[in-house]
Amino acid sequence: MRIHNKLRACDCRIFEQLGAVDELVLRGNALTELPPSTWRLASLRALDLSDNRLTALPPDVAGLENLQAGSSTVSESSPNHI
């Protein structure tokens, strides 16, 4: 699933309705945080948050056991380089 629309907020409850989400690309938006439901996507393997306004990720990200660090990116253009 790819979302690239300068979003300022993400209601990730929609992902719960989709079932198994294994790739989530939210690159190129204006997100400053993600809702807690994001960290319950158990089958998530790749997460691209590059080119957003995120400054940190919550400890809950550690619960994504299938997430592959090599497939997860946050670009250096993000403030504070997550």
RONU-444691 format. One line per 10 residues: their letters; for each residue x, y, z of C-alpha. Coordinates in Angstrom, 1 decimal, padded with zeros to 4 digits, always signed. Each point is the difference from the previous one (the first is absolute). Example, Ala and Ser with C-alpha at 12.3 -4.5 7.8 and 13.67 -1.06 7.14 Angstrom:
% residues 2
AS) +012.3,-004.5,+007.8  +001.4,+003.4,-000.7;
This chain:
% residues 82
MRIHNKLRAC) +000.0,+000.0,+000.0  +001.4,+003.4,-000.9  -001.2,+003.3,+001.3  +001.8,+003.1,-001.2  -002.2,+003.1,+000.3  +001.5,+002.5,+002.5  -002.2,-001.5,+002.7  +000.3,+001.7,+003.4  -001.7,-002.8,+001.9  -000.7,-003.6,-000.6;
DCRIFEQLGA) -003.0,-001.9,+001.3  +001.6,-003.4,-000.2  -003.2,-001.8,+001.2  -000.6,-000.6,-003.7  +002.9,-002.4,-000.1  -001.7,-002.1,+002.6  -002.8,-000.6,-002.4  +002.4,-001.0,-002.8  +001.3,-003.1,+001.8  +003.7,-000.8,-000.5;
VDELVLRGNA) +002.0,+003.1,-001.0  +003.6,-001.0,-000.7  +001.2,+003.3,-001.6  -001.0,+003.5,+001.0  +001.4,+002.9,-001.9  -000.8,+003.4,+001.5  +002.9,+001.8,-001.7  -000.4,+003.7,-001.0  -002.6,+001.1,+002.4  +000.0,+002.5,+003.0;
LTELPPSTWR) -000.6,-002.5,+002.7  +001.2,+000.9,+003.5  -001.2,-003.2,+001.7  -001.8,-003.3,-000.7  -002.9,-001.3,+002.0  +000.5,-003.0,+002.3  -001.8,-002.3,-002.3  +002.9,+000.2,-002.4  +002.2,-002.0,+002.4  -002.6,-002.8,+000.1;
LASLRALDLS) +000.5,-000.9,-003.7  +001.5,-003.4,+000.9  +000.9,-001.1,-003.6  +001.7,+003.3,-000.9  +003.4,-000.7,-001.5  +000.8,+003.3,-001.8  -000.7,+003.5,+001.2  +001.0,+003.2,-001.8  -000.5,+003.2,+001.9  +002.6,+002.1,-001.9;
DNRLTALPPD) -000.6,+003.6,-000.7  -002.4,+000.6,+002.8  +000.2,+002.2,+003.2  +000.5,-002.8,+002.4  +002.5,+000.6,+002.8  -000.2,-003.3,+001.8  -001.7,-003.4,-000.1  -001.7,-001.4,+003.1  +001.4,-003.1,+001.9  -003.0,-001.9,-001.4;
VAGLENLQAG) +001.8,-000.3,-003.3  +002.0,-002.8,+001.6  -003.2,-002.1,+000.1  +000.1,-000.3,-003.8  +001.9,-003.3,+000.0  -000.1,-000.5,-003.8  +001.3,+003.5,-000.8  +003.3,-000.2,-001.9  +002.2,+002.9,+000.8  +001.6,+000.0,-003.5;
SSTVSESSPN) -003.4,+000.6,-001.5  -001.0,+002.8,+002.3  +001.1,+003.5,-000.9  -000.2,+003.5,+001.4  +001.9,+002.4,-002.1  +002.7,+002.4,+001.2  -002.3,+002.9,-001.1  -002.2,-000.7,+003.0  +000.6,+002.3,+003.0  +002.3,-001.5,+002.6;
HI) +000.8,-003.0,-002.2  -002.0,-002.8,+001.6;
